[in-house]
Amino acid sequence: MLQIENSKYLEKCQKLCEKILSEPEIRFVGIISEMGKLITGNFKKEIIPLQDDSERQTLYMQLALRVATRREFDSTMGRVKYSAARREKVVMMSFPLKNCILMVIAEPNVNIDRLAYKIIQKLDQQWYEFFGK
């Protein structure tokens, strides 16, 4: 279980979110617990969210469930590096990390693979730990 009380870990997560949010096509970045709770994250200042708080909480819980379900196939198909869904109004991406999930919402016209590569580069050691040697 994720140690949210660990202030150094929380600070590291916040800095990671800020670093990723600096990409121009990104609207939102958040770290979601395995239980579907937002640990940290935010929208860009000029962005108006498309959902209210309650809908976003449901979104986080559903994301955690989908990530957990996908892990059932890791032994046969390998680990998920990232998942993406292109919707009419946004692109939603998730990056399963060791004990949490990085969630990214981007503009609908973004090149998904290019953005995923940029995000993976910003993950540094955390991505290496997930990806393995």
C-alpha positions as CSV (number, residue, x, y, z in Angstrom):
1,M,0.0,0.0,0.0
2,L,1.2,3.5,-0.8
3,Q,2.5,5.6,2.0
4,I,0.8,8.9,1.4
5,E,1.9,10.2,4.8
6,N,5.5,10.1,3.6
7,S,6.1,13.8,2.9
8,K,9.2,13.2,0.8
9,Y,7.3,10.8,-1.4
10,L,4.4,13.2,-1.8
11,E,6.8,16.1,-2.7
12,K,8.5,13.9,-5.3
13,C,5.1,13.0,-6.8
14,Q,4.1,16.7,-6.9
15,K,7.3,17.7,-8.6
16,L,6.8,14.9,-11.2
17,C,3.3,16.1,-11.9
18,E,4.5,19.7,-12.3
19,K,7.3,18.6,-14.7
20,I,4.9,16.6,-16.9
21,L,2.2,19.4,-16.8
22,S,4.7,21.7,-18.4
23,E,4.1,20.0,-21.7
24,P,1.9,22.3,-23.8
25,E,-0.7,19.8,-24.9
26,I,-1.4,18.4,-21.4
27,R,-4.5,19.6,-19.5
28,F,-4.2,17.5,-16.3
29,V,-1.7,15.3,-14.5
30,G,-2.3,13.3,-11.4
31,I,-1.0,10.4,-9.3
32,I,-3.8,8.0,-8.4
33,S,-3.5,5.3,-5.7
34,E,-4.3,1.7,-6.3
35,M,-7.6,2.3,-4.6
36,G,-8.6,5.1,-6.9
37,K,-7.8,8.1,-4.8
38,L,-6.1,11.2,-6.1
39,I,-2.8,11.5,-4.2
40,T,-1.7,14.7,-6.0
41,G,-2.2,16.4,-9.2
42,N,-3.9,19.3,-10.9
43,F,-5.1,21.0,-14.1
44,K,-3.2,23.7,-15.8
45,K,-4.4,27.1,-14.5
46,E,-6.2,28.1,-17.7
47,I,-8.1,24.8,-18.1
48,I,-11.7,24.4,-17.0
49,P,-12.3,20.7,-16.1
50,L,-14.9,18.9,-18.1
51,Q,-16.2,16.9,-15.0
52,D,-17.1,18.0,-11.5
53,D,-15.3,16.6,-8.4
54,S,-17.6,13.7,-8.0
55,E,-17.3,12.6,-11.7
56,R,-13.5,12.9,-11.4
57,Q,-13.4,10.7,-8.3
58,T,-15.4,8.1,-10.2
59,L,-13.0,8.4,-13.1
60,Y,-10.0,7.7,-10.8
61,M,-11.7,4.7,-9.2
62,Q,-12.5,3.2,-12.7
63,L,-9.0,3.8,-13.8
64,A,-7.5,2.0,-10.8
65,L,-9.9,-0.9,-11.5
66,R,-8.9,-1.1,-15.2
67,V,-5.2,-1.0,-14.4
68,A,-5.6,-3.8,-11.8
69,T,-7.6,-5.9,-14.4
70,R,-4.9,-5.5,-17.0
71,R,-2.2,-6.7,-14.5
72,E,-3.9,-10.1,-14.7
73,F,-2.3,-10.6,-18.1
74,D,1.2,-9.4,-17.2
75,S,2.6,-13.0,-17.0
76,T,1.5,-13.9,-20.5
77,M,1.6,-10.6,-22.4
78,G,4.1,-8.5,-20.4
79,R,3.5,-5.4,-18.4
80,V,1.5,-2.5,-19.6
81,K,3.8,0.5,-20.4
82,Y,0.9,2.9,-20.9
83,S,-2.7,2.9,-22.1
84,A,-4.4,5.6,-24.0
85,A,-8.0,6.5,-25.1
86,R,-8.7,9.1,-27.7
87,R,-12.0,10.7,-27.1
88,E,-13.7,13.6,-28.9
89,K,-12.7,16.2,-26.4
90,V,-9.5,14.8,-24.7
91,V,-7.0,12.0,-24.8
92,M,-6.7,10.1,-21.5
93,M,-3.5,8.2,-20.7
94,S,-2.4,6.1,-17.8
95,F,1.0,4.8,-16.8
96,P,1.0,2.1,-14.2
97,L,3.9,2.6,-11.8
98,K,5.0,0.5,-8.9
99,N,2.3,1.4,-6.3
100,C,0.3,4.0,-8.1
101,I,-0.9,5.2,-11.5
102,L,0.1,8.3,-13.4
103,M,-2.9,9.7,-15.1
104,V,-2.6,12.3,-17.9
105,I,-5.3,14.1,-19.8
106,A,-4.2,15.9,-23.0
107,E,-5.8,17.9,-25.8
108,P,-7.6,15.7,-28.4
109,N,-5.2,16.4,-31.3
110,V,-2.1,15.2,-29.5
111,N,0.2,12.5,-31.0
112,I,-0.3,9.8,-28.4
113,D,2.9,7.9,-28.9
114,R,5.1,11.0,-29.0
115,L,3.5,12.3,-25.8
116,A,3.9,8.9,-24.1
117,Y,7.6,8.9,-25.0
118,K,8.0,12.4,-23.5
119,I,6.3,11.4,-20.3
120,I,8.3,8.2,-20.1
121,Q,11.5,10.3,-20.4
122,K,10.3,12.5,-17.5
123,L,9.6,9.5,-15.3
124,D,13.3,8.7,-15.1
125,Q,14.1,6.1,-12.4
126,Q,10.4,5.3,-11.7
127,W,9.9,4.1,-15.3
128,Y,13.1,2.1,-15.1
129,E,11.8,0.4,-12.0
130,F,8.6,-0.4,-13.7
131,F,10.1,-1.5,-17.0
132,G,12.8,-3.7,-15.4
133,K,16.3,-4.3,-16.4
